[in-house]
Amino acid sequence: MNDFQEKIVISLLLIAIPWKIMNEIQALYQQMILDHNKNPRNFAEMEDPTHSSEGHNPLCGDEVTIYMKIHEGIIEDITFKGSGCAISTSSASIMTTVLKGRTLEEAEQFFNQFHGIVTASMDTHINSDELGKLAVFTGVREFPARVKCASLAWHTMSNAMRGNGPVSTE
């Protein structure tokens, strides 16, 4: 192999390796979404919530109720009930694990961060290293019809925090 051919091979490897890593990361994200759909965390109706709200996505048929116990600006507990597609259910499940024990201000920041992730244009670079568990939803922006599925629980939680009524993604 001459120097030119060697440089071509190295260049191709430098292109192929990141794609392989990205495919593995996407597979891991898909696995996490499927796990949270099959075994949702904090999936329960809460007795005596201080805040709650219902959400509905008529496009997909997703329905969710978010229950919260908020004390002195801290989300002491957060659960959800409902039915929906894998994206909707896993989003609600991951959201509850991320927000439990957080302040209302932190919850608002997470809401804004999540909304930015799923609505960003495809040419916007998203640093998934800073997102933690929310990084699994970076691919949702590739499927605009799924953005409402992913964001339903988050909008419903935001309404519950504010004491607003039901949410519809219509």
N, C-alpha and C positions, 0 to 999 in steps of 0.2 A: 504494500500500500504506500503510495507516495504522500508527500506532505499535504497536497491539495485534497486528496481523498480522505486523509485523516482529519483535516479541518471540517470537511463536510460531515463526516460521521459524528464528530464531537458536537457540531452545531445541531445536528438532528437529535442527538441525545439530550442536549440542553433544552430543546423544544419538547421532546417526548416525555422527559422525566417530570416536569411540572404538570403536564396533562395527566400523567398516570397518578400523580399525587392528588390532583384536583378530583379525578374520578374516584379515588379511594375516599377522599373527604366527603364527596357527595354521597357515596354509598353509606358512609358512617352517619351522615345527616339523615338519610332516608331511613336507616335502621332506627335511629333515635325517634323519628316521627312515628314510625310504625309501633315502636315499643310504648310510647306515650298514648297512642291511640288504643292499643290492645289492653294496656294496664295503666289507665289514667290515674295520676296522683291527685289527691284531694278531691276525689269525685264523691261528693256526698251533699245532701241537703243539710244545711246548718240550722240548729235550733237557736232561736233568739239572735239572729244577726243584727248588728246595729245599722248595716247598710246592705241593700240588695238591689238588683236590677235584672230585667229580662232582656234578651236580645234575640233577634230573628233575622235570618238571611233567606228571603223568599226565593232567591235565585237558585240556591243549593238545597234549601230545606233545613239548614242548620238552625238549631234552637239551643240557647244556653241561658241559665240563670246563674248569676254570680252572687255569692253570699260573703259578707265581710264582717269581721268584728274589729272595729277601730276604737282604740282607746288612747287619748292624749296624742293624737297625730301618728300613731303607730298601727300598722296592720297586724294585729295579733293573730288573726286567723283569716284564711280565705279558702273557700271551696267553690265547687261548681257542680251543677247537674244539667243534663240536657242530652241531646242527640245531634249527631252531625257527621260530616265526612272526616276522614283521618286528619286532614290539615286543621280543621276547626277544633276537634277534640284534643289533638296534641298541643295546639297553641294554648288552649285553656289550661291544660295540665301543666305545661312548662311555665306559663304565666304565674300560676299559683305557687309553684316551687320557688320562682324568682322573687315574688313580692312578699311572701310571708316573712314578717319581722321587719319589714322596711317602713320608712316614714312615708307619709302621703306625698311629700316633695320628691322622694326617690321614685315612688310609683309613677308620678307624673313624668319624671325624666325617662324612666323605662318605657312608658307609653310613647313618648315622643321619639325615642330611639328606635323602638320597634316599628312605629309608623314610617319612619324614615327608611328603614331597611326594606320593607315590603313595597314601598311606593317609589323607591329610587329608580332612575332610568338605568338601563343596562350599561351605559357607558360610564356610570358613576362608580368609582372605586370604593369598595366597602372593606374596611380592615376588620376581618372576622376575628382576629386575635383579641380585640377589645370587647367583643360582644358576649363572650361566655356562651351560655346555653342558647341565647337568642340567635346565634350564628346559623343554626339549623334552618332558619327561615330566609336566608339570603337568596335562595333560589326561587322563592315564591314570586318575586318581581318578574320572572320570565313568563309567568302565567297570569296575566291580569285578571282573569275570571276567578282565580283562587285568592286574590288579595282580600276580598270580602270575607272569605272563609277564615283566613288566617287572622284577620283583624277584628272579627266579631266579638270574641271574648274580651279583647283589650278595650274596645269602645264601650262594651257593657260594663266592664270594671270601672272605667272612667266615669260613666254615668252613675254607677253605684256610689263611688266616692263623693260625688257632688250631690247625691240625693235626687237625681233626675229620674224621669220615668223610663219606660222601655226604649230599646234601641232597635232600629231596623236599618239594614244595609241597602235598602231599596233606593 
